[in-house]
Amino acid sequence: MRKIQILVLFGSIFLSKMSAQVSSPDLNAFITDMVFMSKQYVSPAGTASAYQSSGAWYTSATSVGKFNVDFSLHINALFIPKNQKSFTIKNSDFNSLVIQDQAFQQAQIPTALGGDTNVFYDFFIDDNQYELQAFEGVKMKVLAHPYLQATVGLWKETDITVRYSPRITIDASNYEIFGIALKHTLSQYFRGDKKNPIEVALLVSYSKFDLNLFFDPVNIKPVGSPSNTEPLTTLDGVIIDADSWLFQAIASKKIGNFEINTSLGVTQNKFNYLLSGKEGLVLDLFNDLLVLLDQTKTHFKGDVGVNYFFKNKKWYLSSTVSIGTFANANVAAHYRF
């Protein structure tokens, strides 16, 4: 909280120079509360994005073969657990905001992955009373997106994989990703003459992803003001821009036309958060402070999957499930040439 207060102090000094209509002490308290609340609101969505971007980088520990290509179309689905849809907020957490009509002075409000809410806050700026509705979430149980992926075999049973997802809007979100990965098969050094051994590999990937989540617009303006009163600002969504590194140990084994695979991995993620809405000084200040408070998080995950190869061995289907803070499922159709 000390870091937030220092940043807000600089922000309020800046804003007071730009606008004489709003007093620094009131703005200081309000912005401090908004940054505190916004971080809790967007953080689960950032973690969800990390799980989305780290799924299905491989289908096997074996290489596709020197200069061979594996081209695939994927559908990814991330399931949102109940404990990531909301968080508890209390009046004692705030400097300025006061929860309306809450007998116990606390409320359960949605994260960016949650749903509707009827929670409102009161606060004062420059002797004017304002009312603010708590942000609502995307109202979805599953976040889904398609993407394309291509793997090329290099030397020494090493594969390079490139992933791309164009920006596609689905319900209340859109998602864009670019990533690259290297996988090296370790079992080449000890498999010997064994037929159909358990294969082992290591993989490292880097992803750059951008997730936009939209909610019903929230206007911040004085209580009881005419409908045509210009709001202090309007907020309508959150933008999550992130860099993610993944390190995985993989094992796989072929059984007839099937191949079973599993892995353990760790992700290192750098999240940048922005609120979207009406452009202006207040929104700029929110986002300047959110950028300064960006997060780096580490997550562990496990994957299990199965492939089915058709008779010609060129076409096959893959499915992978990732388990951790979130459950992520991925299905894909592949063609090798």
Secondary structure, 3 states (H helix, E strand, C coil): CHHHHHHHHHHHHHHHHHCCCCCHHHHHHHHHHHHHHHHHHHHHHHHHHHHHHCCCCCCCCCCCCCCCEEEEEEEEEEECCHHHCEEEEEHHHCCCCEECCCCCCEEEEECCCCCCCCCEEEEEECCEEEEEECCCCCCCCEEEEEEEEEEEECCCCEEEEEEEEEEEEECCEEEEEEEEEEEEECHHHCCCCCCCCCEEEEEEEEEEEEEEEEEEEEEEEECCCCCCCCCCEEEEEEEEEEEEEEEEEEEEEEECCEEEEEEEEEEEEEEEEEEEECCCHHHHHHHHHHHHCCEEEEEEEEEEEEEEECCCCCEEEEEEEEECCCEEEEEEEEEEC
